Amino acid sequence: MTPTLTETGTGTDHGASPATRSMRAIGTTAVVAVTDPGRADDALALMAEDLRLLDEACSRFRPDSELRRLEETGGGRPVAVSPLLFDVCQVASDIAVMTAGIVDPTIGSALIELGYDRDFDEIVPDHLTVGAAPEPAPGWWRVELERAAGTVTVPPGVHLDFGATAKALAADRAAGRIAAELGCGALVNLGGDVAVAGPAPDGGWAVGIALQCTTPVDSVDQVVVVHSGGLATSGTTARSWVHGGRSVHHIIDPWTGAPATPVWSLVSTAAPRCVEANAWSTAAVVWGADAVGALTDLGVAARLVDADGSVTYVGHWPADAVAPGMPAGRPSDAGRRAVR
């Protein structure tokens, strides 16, 4: 199913506003919205449970997580894992194949070397230490999955980072579960990874695009309406820090093991599922100057913002939508380009 996006103001009157709830989880702001206001608290409880289970299975910052135990005790041998961890490993492998290795889960060591070995809010800027030269990621194909046995084999010394892939998958799973169990339309937004399921409100779900997921709605760069599918935003500025006296960010080029060259400060993409949208937005940051051509060839709808604020639109991403109360002639519009 192709995701459907329109500019704000398109469609029928929204009628009663969906009810929303939010919480802090997995290092980000998690928001759930439902079309039935009476089920909002139930939806929050379901999302919270899903995120708790994800954190226990996949966090690389918790010493007691299943992922950490797998890496520390596996020793290159097959280890039986929970269905959730296996599914995340499988999706990460599928995404690596889909992106030709550009989004690779074996970048964990590179992030650790850059000081991203704890929750982002706990990173201490390092202006002095000069780390080791970056090395290419070991390669996603070295992690062996056996579905029949439910086992995962991680070679010694390989550290996995499911990062945004797991977050986007969690958004898909939570939205689907909430819609199915509560019988209403649901939107889940995990730090810019957005998934919708069930019947959308009249006029669709309005989603703001901005550098920070906590940006007030009247200050976002653009508002689009999502009727189906998933939406994801990746960038090089929101999760950046100082290491060895230089600014670094969390999106790693697996071919070099270094942070991707920051050609794009923000990339938003749409896809049938949030996990796929996240794969393309992350890949676009790594592709750099080649991103527009690659996304065009793939038929992916996208909005890309470069370092000076110029915006490029790819595919059927709506190019005319602007933030509420913000005139179309604001300075950043001067560099807008559309790619169709």
Beta strands, then each sheet from edge to edge (+ up, - down):
strand 1: 4-7
strand 2: 19-25
strand 3: 28-34
strand 4: 79-80
strand 5: 144-146
strand 6: 151-153
strand 7: 186-190
strand 8: 193-197
strand 9: 205-209
strand 10: 222-228
strand 11: 230-235
strand 12: 240-243
strand 13: 246-249
strand 14: 252-253
strand 15: 258-259
strand 16: 264-271
strand 17: 301-306
strand 18: 311-314
strand 19: 337-339
sheet 1: 1+ 10- 9+
sheet 2: 2+ 3- 7+ 8- 11+ 16- 17+ 18- 19-
sheet 3: 4+ 6- 5+
sheet 4: 12+ 13-
sheet 5: 14+ 15-
end
